[in-house]
């Protein structure tokens, strides 16, 4: 039986960068299935669901759990995807409020999300948009394909 209750919030006491589900020390999670032999949780930073290794997590509030409804989900795949939910200002809002050009906006987007979404691929995309912006400033107008 799990030591955690359903809907209880827990905090990671260590990082687990190479596990099936990545979490960092200090990440918080909500227990989705507690009091079972295989507890499940959802990382509040990434939105990812994972089997909860009980030795890696401590309860935030011992008395919490088994409430009538689940806690508010801060991540939505369309409105606020998990790879942006961790920021105080979502990149699209920052980009639009500052009227940034298309290439600069994409650079910000890819750099902000690389560690929570597509890793190196996102950094390569950001580099491509940097190259587009440099070409524009140098008067070349476009970047050579390839």
SEGUZA-337937 format. One record per atom (N, C-alpha, C, CB): residue in one letter; x, y, z. Coordinates in steps of 0.2 Angstrom, whole numbers, padded with zeros to 4 digits, always signed. Each point is the difference from the previous one (the first is absolute). Glycine has a CB too. Example, Ala and Ser with C-alpha at 12.3 -4.5 7.8 and 13.67 -1.06 7.14 Angstrom:
REM residues 2
a+0066-0028+0039/a-0004+0006+0000/a+0004+0006+0000/a-0009-0006+0006/s+0007+0011-0010/s+0004+0006+0001/s-0004+0005+0003/s+0006-0003-0010/
REM end
This chain:
REM residues 146
x+0004-0006+0000/x-0004+0006+0000/x+0004+0006+0000/x-0009-0006+0006/x+0007+0011-0010/x+0004+0007+0000/x-0001+0003+0006/x-0002+0001-0012/x+0007+0003+0014/x+0000+0005+0006/x-0004+0006-0002/x+0011-0005+0005/x-0012+0006-0011/x-0004+0006-0002/x-0007-0001-0002/x+0011+0004-0004/x-0015+0002+0005/x-0007+0000-0001/x-0001+0003-0007/x-0003+0000+0012/x-0003-0002-0015/x-0002+0003-0007/x-0001+0007+0001/x-0005-0011-0003/x+0007+0015-0002/x+0000+0007+0000/x+0005+0004+0005/x-0012-0001-0004/x+0016-0003+0007/x+0005+0003+0005/x+0006+0003-0005/x-0003-0008+0010/x+0005+0014-0007/x+0006+0003-0004/x+0006-0003+0004/x-0007+0011-0004/x+0012-0012-0001/x+0007-0003+0003/x+0005+0004-0004/x-0005-0011+0003/x+0011+0011+0000/x+0006+0003-0002/x+0006-0004-0001/x-0004+0011+0005/x+0007-0011-0010/x+0006-0004-0002/x+0006+0002+0005/x-0004-0002-0012/x+0007-0003+0015/x+0006+0001+0005/x+0006-0001-0004/x-0007-0003+0010/x+0007+0001-0016/x+0006-0001-0004/x-0002+0000-0008/x+0006-0006+0010/x-0001+0007-0014/x-0001+0000-0007/x+0000-0007-0003/x+0005+0012-0001/x-0008-0013-0004/x+0000-0006-0004/x+0000+0001-0007/x-0006-0006+0009/x+0012+0008-0012/x+0001+0002-0007/x+0000-0006-0005/x+0006+0010+0004/x-0005-0016-0002/x+0001-0005-0004/x-0006-0005+0000/x+0012+0001+0000/x-0017+0000+0004/x-0005-0005+0001/x-0005+0001-0006/x+0001+0001+0013/x-0006-0005-0013/x-0005+0000-0006/x-0003+0007+0001/x-0002-0013+0000/x+0000+0015+0006/x-0003+0007+0001/x+0005+0004+0003/x-0011-0005+0000/x+0013+0011-0003/x+0005+0004+0003/x-0004+0005+0005/x+0007+0000-0011/x-0003+0001+0017/x-0002+0005+0004/x+0006+0003+0004/x-0012-0006+0001/x+0011+0012+0001/x+0006+0003+0004/x-0002+0001+0007/x+0003+0006-0010/x+0002-0006+0014/x-0001+0002+0007/x-0004+0006+0001/x+0011-0006+0003/x-0016+0006+0001/x-0004+0006+0001/x-0006+0000-0004/x+0010+0006+0003/x-0011-0011-0009/x-0006+0000-0004/x-0005-0003+0005/x+0006-0002-0011/x-0012+0005+0009/x-0006-0002+0004/x-0004-0005-0005/x+0000+0011+0008/x-0004-0015-0005/x-0004-0005-0003/x-0007-0001+0004/x+0010-0005-0006/x-0015+0003+0002/x-0006-0001+0003/x-0001-0008-0001/x-0005+0012-0002/x+0003-0015+0008/x-0001-0007+0000/x-0007-0002-0004/x+0007-0001+0011/x-0007-0002-0016/x-0006-0002-0004/x-0003-0006+0003/x+0005+0005-0010/x-0001-0010+0012/x-0002-0006+0003/x+0004-0002+0006/x-0004-0004-0012/x+0001+0005+0018/x+0004-0002+0006/x-0003-0006+0003/x+0002+0013+0001/x+0001-0014+0005/x-0003-0006+0004/x+0000-0007-0005/x-0006+0008+0008/x+0010-0008-0013/x+0000-0006-0004/x+0007-0003+0000/x-0009+0004-0007/x+0010-0010+0005/x+0007-0002-0001/x+0005+0003-0005/x-0005-0011+0004/x+0001+0014-0009/x+0004+0004-0005/x-0003+0007+0000/x+0003-0010-0007/x+0000+0015+0011/x-0003+0007-0001/x+0002+0004-0006/x+0000+0000+0013/x-0004+0004-0016/x+0001+0004-0005/x-0001+0007+0002/x-0004-0009-0008/x+0008+0013+0004/x+0000+0007+0002/x+0001+0004-0007/x+0005-0002+0012/x-0006+0009-0011/x+0001+0004-0006/x+0004+0006+0002/x-0011-0003-0005/x+0017+0004+0001/x+0004+0005+0002/x-0003+0007-0002/x+0010-0008-0002/x-0010+0012+0007/x-0004+0007-0001/x+0004+0005-0005/x-0005-0002+0012/x+0012+0000-0012/x+0004+0004-0005/x-0001-0002-0007/x+0008+0002+0009/x-0007-0008-0010/x+0000-0003-0007/x-0007-0002-0002/x+0012-0003+0001/x-0017+0001+0003/x-0006-0003-0002/x+0000-0007-0001/x-0003+0010-0005/x+0009-0013+0006/x+0002-0007-0002/x-0003-0005+0006/x+0010+0003-0007/x-0013-0008+0005/x-0002-0005+0005/x+0005-0006+0001/x-0012+0003-0003/x+0013-0005+0009/x+0005-0005+0001/x-0001-0004+0006/x+0008+0007-0005/x-0005-0013+0006/x-0001-0004+0006/x+0004+0003+0005/x-0001-0011-0007/x-0002+0012+0013/x+0003+0004+0005/x+0005-0004+0004/x-0010+0007+0000/x+0017-0006+0000/x+0004-0003+0004/x+0000+0003+0007/x+0008-0003-0010/x-0011+0000+0015/x-0001+0003+0006/x+0006+0002+0004/x-0010-0007+0000/x+0016+0004-0001/x+0006+0002+0003/x+0003+0007-0002/x+0002-0012+0002/x-0005+0014-0008/x+0003+0006-0003/x-0005+0006+0001/x+0006-0007-0009/x-0011+0006+0012/x-0005+0005+0002/x-0002+0000+0007/x-0004-0001-0012/x+0002+0007+0014/x-0002+0002+0007/x-0007+0003-0001/x+0012+0001+0005/x-0016-0002+0000/x-0007+0004+0000/x+0001+0007+0001/x-0005-0010+0004/x+0002+0014-0007/x+0000+0008+0001/x-0005+0001+0006/x+0003+0003-0012/x-0009-0006+0013/x-0004+0001+0005/x-0003-0007+0002/x-0003+0011-0004/x+0005-0013+0010/x-0001-0007+0002/x-0008-0001+0000/x+0010+0000+0007/x-0014+0005-0005/x-0007-0001+0001/x-0004+0000-0007/x+0001+0005+0011/x+0002-0002-0016/x-0003+0001-0007/x-0002-0007-0003/x+0006+0011-0001/x-0010-0011-0004/x-0002-0006-0003/x-0007-0002+0000/x+0011-0003+0002/x-0013-0001-0007/x-0007-0002+0000/x-0005+0005+0001/x+0004-0010+0005/x-0003+0016-0009/x-0005+0005+0000/x-0005-0002-0005/x+0008+0009+0003/x-0014-0005-0003/x-0005-0002-0005/x+0001+0001-0007/x-0007+0004+0009/x+0012+0000-0011/x+0002+0001-0007/x+0007+0001-0001/x-0011+0005-0002/x+0014-0007-0004/x+0007+0001-0001/x+0002+0007+0000/x+0000-0010-0006/x+0007+0011+0008/x+0002+0007+0000/x+0000+0003-0007/x+0007-0003+0010/x-0007+0010-0011/x+0001+0003-0006/x+0006-0002-0004/x-0006+0010+0005/x+0004-0012-0011/x+0006-0002-0005/x+0002+0007-0003/x-0005-0012-0002/x+0012+0013+0002/x+0003+0006-0002/x+0002-0001-0007/x+0003+0003+0011/x-0003-0009-0014/x+0002-0001-0007/x-0006-0002-0004/x+0012-0003+0004/x-0012+0005-0010/x-0005-0002-0005/x+0004+0000-0007/x-0010+0006+0006/x+0009-0012-0010/x+0003-0001-0006/x+0000+0006-0005/x-0001-0012+0002/x-0005+0015-0002/x-0001+0006-0005/x+0001+0007+0003/x-0008-0008-0006/x+0005+0009+0012/x+0000+0007+0003/x+0007+0001+0003/x-0012+0000+0001/x+0014-0005+0003/x+0007+0001+0004/x+0003-0006+0000/x-0005+0009+0007/x+0009-0012-0012/x+0003-0006+0000/x+0005-0001+0006/x-0001+0000-0013/x+0002-0006+0015/x+0005-0001+0006/x+0007+0003-0001/x-0007-0010+0002/x+0009+0011-0008/x+0007+0002-0001/x+0000+0008+0001/x+0003-0010-0008/x-0009+0013+0008/x+0000+0007+0001/x-0003+0002+0007/x-0001+0002-0012/x-0003-0007+0015/x-0003+0002+0006/x+0004+0002+0006/x-0008-0009-0004/x+0014+0007+0004/x+0005+0001+0005/x+0002+0008+0001/x+0004-0012-0001/x-0005+0015-0005/x+0002+0007+0000/x-0005+0005+0003/x+0007-0003-0010/x-0005+0009+0013/x-0004+0005+0002/x-0004+0003-0006/x+0007+0002+0010/x-0003-0001-0015/x-0003+0003-0006/x+0001-0005-0006/x+0002+0012+0004/x-0008-0014-0007/x+0001-0005-0005/x+0003+0004-0006/x-0010-0006+0004/x+0015+0002-0008/x+0003+0004-0005/x-0004+0003-0005/x+0009-0008+0001/x-0015+0005-0003/x-0004+0004-0005/x-0002+0006+0002/x-0004-0011-0004/x+0002+0012+0011/x-0002+0006+0002/x+0005+0005+0000/x-0008-0006+0008/x+0014+0004-0006/x+0006+0005+0000/x+0002+0002-0007/x+0005-0006+0010/x-0005+0002-0015/x+0001+0001-0007/x-0005+0005-0003/x+0005-0011-0001/x-0012+0010+0003/x-0005+0004-0003/x+0000+0007+0003/x-0007-0010-0002/x+0008+0010+0009/x+0000+0007+0004/x+0005+0004-0002/x-0005-0006+0009/x+0011+0003-0012/x+0006+0004-0002/x+0000+0001-0007/x+0006-0004+0010/x-0011+0002-0014/x+0000+0000-0007/x+0007-0002-0004/x-0008+0010+0002/x+0010-0016+0001/x+0006-0002-0003/x+0000-0003-0007/x+0003-0003+0012/x+0002+0003-0016/x-0001-0003-0007/x+0000-0007+0001/x+0006+0009-0005/x-0009-0012-0001/x-0001-0008+0000/x+0006-0004+0002/x-0008+0003-0009/x+0014-0001+0006/x+0006-0004+0001/x+0002+0000+0008/x+0003+0002-0012/x-0003+0004+0014/x+0001+0001+0007/x-0004-0003+0005/x+0005+0011-0003/x-0012-0011+0001/x-0005-0004+0004/x+0001-0007+0000/x-0008+0009-0002/x+0010-0012-0003/x+0002-0007-0001/x+0006-0002+0004/x-0006+0000-0011/x+0011+0004+0011/x+0006-0001+0004/x-0002+0000+0007/x+0007+0006-0008/x-0011-0002+0011/x-0002+0000+0007/x-0004-0006+0001/x+0000+0013+0000/x-0005-0015-0004/x-0004-0005+0001/x+0004-0007+0001/x-0009+0006-0007/x+0014-0007+0002/x+0004-0006+0000/x+0005+0000+0006/x-0002-0001-0013/x+0005+0006+0014/x+0005+0000+0006/x-0004-0001+0006/x+0008+0008-0006/x-0014-0005+0007/x-0003-0001+0007/x-0002-0007+0001/x-0004+0012-0001/x+0002-0016-0005/x-0003-0006+0001/x+0005-0006-0001/x-0011+0005-0003/x+0017-0004+0001/x+0004-0005-0002/x+0001-0006+0005/x+0006+0008-0007/x-0005-0006+0013/x+0001-0005+0006/x-0006-0004+0002/x+0010+0008+0004/x-0016-0006-0006/x-0006-0003+0002/x-0004-0003-0006/x+0000+0008+0010/x+0003-0007-0016/x-0004-0003-0006/x+0005-0004-0004/x-0008+0010+0000/x+0011-0007-0005/x+0004-0003-0005/x+0007+0000+0000/x-0010+0002-0007/x+0013+0001+0013/x+0007+0000+0001/x+0004+0003-0006/x-0001-0010+0007/x+0006+0006-0009/x+0005+0003-0006/x-0004+0002-0006/x+0008-0007+0005/x-0013+0004-0007/x-0004+0002-0006/x-0003+0007+0001/x-0003-0012-0002/x+0001+0014+0008/x-0003+0007+0001/x+0006+0005+0000/x-0009-0005+0007/x+0015+0003-0005/x+0006+0004+0000/x+0002+0001-0007/x+0003-0003+0011/x-0003-0002-0015/x+0001+0001-0007/x-0005+0004-0004/x+0006-0011+0000/x-0012+0010+0002/x-0005+0005-0003/x+0001+0007+0002/x-0008-0009+0000/x+0010+0010+0006/x+0002+0007+0002/x+0006+0003-0004/x-0005-0003+0012/x+0010-0001-0012/x+0006+0002-0004/x-0002+0001-0007/x+0007-0007+0007/x-0012+0004-0010/x-0002+0001-0007/x-0003+0007-0001/x-0002-0013-0002/x-0002+0015+0007/x-0004+0006+0000/x+0005+0006+0002/x-0010-0006+0003/x+0015+0004+0001/x+0006+0005+0001/x+0003+0001-0007/x+0002-0003+0012/x+0000-0002-0016/x+0003+0001-0006/x-0005+0004-0005/x+0006-0011+0001/x-0012+0010-0001/x-0005+0004-0004/x+0001+0007+0002/x-0008-0010-0001/x+0008+0012+0007/x+0000+0007+0003/x+0007+0003-0002/x-0008-0003+0009/x+0013-0001-0009/x+0007+0003-0002/x+0000+0001-0007/x+0005-0006+0009/x-0008+0002-0013/x+0000+0001-0007/x-0004+0006-0002/x+0001-0012-0002/x-0007+0013+0005/x-0004+0006-0001/x+0004+0006+0002/x-0011-0007+0003/x+0014+0007+0002/x+0004+0006+0002/x+0006+0002-0004/x-0004-0003+0012/x+0007-0003-0015/x+0005+0001-0005/x-0002+0002-0007/x+0006-0008+0007/x-0013+0008-0008/x-0002+0002-0006/x-0001-0006-0005/x+0005+0011+0002/x-0004-0017+0000/x+0000-0006-0004/x-0007-0002-0002/x+0011-0004+0005/x-0016+0006+0000/x-0007-0002-0001/x-0002-0007+0002/x+0000+0009-0009/x+0004-0014+0008/x-0001-0007+0001/x+0006-0004+0002/x-0010+0001-0007/x+0009-0007+0010/x+0005-0004+0002/x+0000-0006-0005/x-0001+0003+0012/x+0007-0005-0014/x+0001-0005-0005/x-0003-0007+0003/x+0010+0006-0005/x-0014-0009+0001/x-0003-0007+0002/x+0005-0005+0001/x-0010+0003-0006/x+0009-0007+0011/x+0005-0006+0001/x+0003+0000+0006/x+0002+0000-0011/
REM end
